[in-house]
Amino acid sequence: MSATKTSAKRGKKPSAKAYEKASTPEVAAPLPVRSAPDPQRDARIEALMNEILTAPGDLDLRRVLADLLIEAGDPRGEYIQLACQLAELSEDDERRADLKRAVTSLEARNNLAWSSPLRRVGGFNGGHPEWGSLQFAFSRGFIETLDGPPKETAARLDDAARAAPIRTLRLNEVMAADLQELANRKALRQVRDLQLHVHHSQEAASDSALATLFASPNIERLEALRFNGEISAATIETLGNAPALDGLSELEVSTPIGPEGLARLDALGKLSKVSRLKLTNAKIGLEGLSIIARLGSLRHLHLENEPIGPKGAAQLAASKALGELRSLTLINCDLGDKGTLALVSSSNLGKLTSLDVSSNGFNGKKIGSILDGFSLPSVVRLGLGNSNLKVDGAKALAACDRLGNVRHLDIAGNMLKADGAAALAKAQGYSKLETLVLARNGLDALGLRAIVDGPFMQNVKHLNLAGNKCGTEGGKELATWKALPRLRSLRLFYNWMGVLGLRNILERAEDLEVLDAGENNYNSEPLKSVAARANSVVRDLTSYTGDSKATIAFARSKAGRNVERLSVGSLDLTEECATALAEMPALGRLQLGFPKPVGQAAHILRKRFGPFVEVWGMHRDWVNLPGPE
């Protein structure tokens, strides 16, 4: 063991000051003071960087590196420190939201500089020519994920792994030749999370190509496999006999595997250690579900478009082996009233912290009896979307006294309308509710007036009202909400709310950090309204339309200096506009919808943002331009 690795055990935990800074973020924070050069410290930093590349799973190495970088006055030290702490928090930890905000803020302001080693590798300086998507993502202080064209990504994997501690590889539209190329990459040894979406035209050839991949000496140990493509009996045998999958903890399959395929994987020992299982359109039936119900290692189960019905729900509810399950997602599984009641009243599922039973066709009039049987006190996230709740369901939710610990509630697509909103507004037992999804509920101005007028939403900090088409008057009613000054994020997509509604809201939403104002007949009003607020703390703004004049004014405003992510659509992108966007000091991610660049405008943005500018439409014209050095 190296001297550096031994010292890693002494890596410091994030200080109280660091976490306080994360929990109470500053905008326009002063630049860190760099310490005097220290050749010995610099040599240790370089040595640690190299060790992290060869041991990407060792967080202790990263913590020691963070200490040294903080000592040197490098902001990446705090970023690595906080990112490692975030990685170790459970998904339902109350500290997670504030910590994630601090991490993403530091990343947005520095992602171009911190991605430079990987961008020096050919092919990782832009997006995909068809989709315009990013090719890598940060995690635990470094770029750990590559997500790009399979042919180019597989060919450059070894070079990429010498520049970043790659642990996750996502390959879409994979051809058989791509799998064979990947099998030859030595860097595959450090990949722990592999996502393969097999191209439809190559599915018949995928068995032999998969066999080549999983027989490669370069694939050592996978912790997660995510597969979308034809799964034949030969494919199952290939996966089941692969030693690299013996310690699998996460498995996602988005294709018909059938009960036979699931049983075979289980018989070959590939499910024995799986703690997170996600099956979509897998057609496992009750026979396959009986296998899942015996997996004592499961902590997270997600089934989607699996018609297990009430019998399947009862089977899960009766399973003592699932007693350690923490999250259960059953979307469009035909549970019905009886199946849903069996789950929420199960004494075997008492450790669940997250339950989503959206789109399961139960009768909204019977939601009262379902909620009366709710016996899952640890649940803090509850999904009841597309459940036909309507007015009766809203009344039942309002009367329920068993959801006092819920912090995140999703009741989208239930057509509550004004009467349902009025009933729900009176609910008294939701004092911990912080995130509320009310999308697609037919809430007009009367509905919004009703729901903001009662105690139900008094502590909500994150509100999703997408798709309600509430109009300008709805915006005015929302602006009267007493808790609006404390709101942190607001999603208004497709509400046709109009300029006056938005202005009234922003006048009072003092703490608003995230605003999605797309599809609202606003034109450039979101940019103008945010720019007009001298004390704005908005850092994530979506405005689906905009003109160059308003965009320039916004980019150069005091409010614009704090924005870290910006989405603007239908923009007449002049050189002056591109220059103003490029000069925004905190902007780390820029999304443009069907831009019409003039002159050198596209070149200016590609040079400034590189792979962190994403374009909807005209992808090839953009990603083929040279990026930053």
C-alpha positions, 0 to 999 in steps of 0.5 A, a space after each residue: 500500500 502506498 504512503 499516499 493511500 495509507 494517509 487517505 484514512 485520515 481524510 477530513 470530514 466536511 467541516 461545520 463551516 463547509 456544510 453551513 456554507 452548503 446549506 446557506 448558499 451564497 450568490 456571487 461568492 468571493 474568489 478563494 485566496 490562493 496560498 503560496 506555492 508549495 512544490 511538495 504539496 503540489 507533488 502530493 496532489 499530482 500523486 493523489 490524482 494519479 492514484 484516483 485514476 487507478 482506484 476510482 472507487 476509493 473515496 478516502 483518496 478523494 477526501 485527502 485530495 480535497 484537504 490538500 486542495 482546500 489548503 492550496 486555496 483551490 475551490 475544487 477542494 470544497 467541491 470534492 469534499 461536499 460531493 463525497 459527502 453527498 454520495 454517502 447520504 441516503 436518498 431520503 436524508 433531509 440534508 440532501 437537497 441543500 447539499 446537492 444545491 451547493 455541489 451543483 452550484 460549484 460544478 456549474 461555475 467550474 465544469 469547463 475547467 474541471 473537465 479539461 483533462 478529459 476534453 483533451 482526449 479527442 472526441 470528448 469536446 462536444 455533443 452527439 451529432 444526432 441528439 446534441 446530448 452531453 457526453 459525460 457527467 460529474 459525480 463525487 468530485 470528478 467526471 465518472 460517466 461517459 455517455 456518447 456515440 458508442 463507436 467513438 466512446 468505446 474506441 477512446 475509453 482507454 484514453 479517457 480513463 487516463 484523464 478521468 476516473 471513469 466508473 459509468 459507461 452509457 452506450 446508446 444504439 449499440 451495434 455488435 461491432 461496438 461491443 466487440 471493440 469495447 471488449 478490447 479496452 483495458 479501461 473496462 476493468 474499472 467500469 462498475 456501471 454499464 448501460 447498453 441500449 442495443 440498436 434494433 437492427 443489430 439485436 439478432 447479432 447481440 448474443 454473440 457480441 455480448 458473449 464476446 464482451 462478457 468473456 473479455 478478461 478486461 471486464 472484471 466486476 460490475 456493480 450495475 447493469 442496465 440493459 435495453 435490447 432483445 433478451 433471448 435464452 442465449 442472452 440470459 445464459 451469457 449474462 448468467 454465466 458472466 463472472 463479472 456479474 457475480 456481485 451485481 447490486 443494481 439491475 435494470 432491464 427495459 425489455 421482455 425478459 419473462 419469468 423464465 429469464 428472471 428464473 434463470 438469472 436467479 438460478 445462476 446466482 445473479 440476483 442474490 446480491 441485487 439491492 436495486 431492481 428495475 424492470 420495465 415492460 419485462 412481462 415477468 407475470 406472477 411467476 416472476 414476481 414470486 422470485 422477486 418476493 424472495 430476494 432478501 437483498 432488495 432495498 429498491 424495487 421499481 416495476 413499470 408496465 407490469 400487469 401484476 394486478 391485486 394478486 401480485 400486490 398481495 404477494 409483495 405485501 405478504 413477503 417477509 423477505 422484503 422487510 428491508 425494502 426502502 423504496 417501492 415503485 409500481 407504475 401502471 401495474 393494474 394494482 386496483 383498489 385491493 392491491 393498493 390497500 394490501 401494499 399500504 397496510 402491509 406490516 412487512 413493508 414498514 421500512 419503506 421511505 418511498 412509495 409510488 403507486 401512480 397510474 394503477 387504475 384504482 377508484 378515486 372514490 375508494 381512496 379514503 379506505 386505502 388511506 385509512 389503512 395506510 400503515 407505513 409511517 416511514 414513508 416521506 415520498 408518496 406518488 399517487 399520480 394519474 390515480 383518478 382522485 378528483 374531488 372525492 380523492 382530494 377530500 380523502 387526502 385532506 381528511 387523512 391523518 396518517 401522512 404527517 411524515 410525507 415531505 414529497 407528494 406527487 398527485 399529478 394528473 388527477 383532475 382535481 379542478 377547483 372543487 378538488 383544490 378547495 377540498 385539499 386546501 383544508 388539509 391540516 396534517 401535512 406540516 412537513 410537506 416541502 415538495 408538491 407536484 400538482 401538474 395536469 390537474 385542471 387548476 384554473 384561477 379559482 382552483 389556485 385561489 382555493 389551494 393557496 388559501 388553506 393550510 395544506 401548502 403552508 410549508 411547500 418550497 418546491 411546487 410543480 404546476 405544469 400543464 394546468 393552463 391556469 391563465 393570467 388570472 391564475 398567476 395573479 391568484 398564485 401571487 397572493 399565496 402567503 408562503 410564496 416568499 419562501 418558495 425555492 423552485 417553481 415549474 409553470 410549464 404550459 400554463 398560458 399564464 401571461 406576462 402579468 401573472 408572471 410579474 405578480 409572482 416574481 414580485 413576491 417570490 424572493 427566495 426563488 432559485 429555479 424557475 421553469 416558465 416554458 410555454 406560457 405566452 411570455 415571449 422574453 418576459 421571464 428574462 426581463 422580469 428576472 433581470 429587473 430584480 436587483 436581489 434575484 437569487 434565480 440560478 436555473 431559468 427556463 424561458 422557451 422563447 426570447 429575443 436577442 435584445 432581452 437576452 443581452 440585457 438579462 445576461 448583463 444584469 446583476 441577476 444574470 450574474 448569478 444564473 448557473 443554468 439557462 434555457 432559451 428557445 427560438 432565439 435570434 442569436 447574434 454575435 453580440 448576444 452570444 458574447 453576452 451569454 459567454 460573459 455570464 460569470 456563473 453560467 455553466 450549462 446553456 440550452 438553446 432551442 432552434 437557434 439561428 446564429 448570425 456570423 460567429 455567434 455559434 463559434 463564440 458559444 462553442 468556445 466558451 461552453 464546449 460540451 456544456 452548450 446543448 442545442 435542440 435542433 441543428 445538432 450537427 451544425 453545432 457539435 462539429 464546430 471547434 470547442 474550447 482548447 
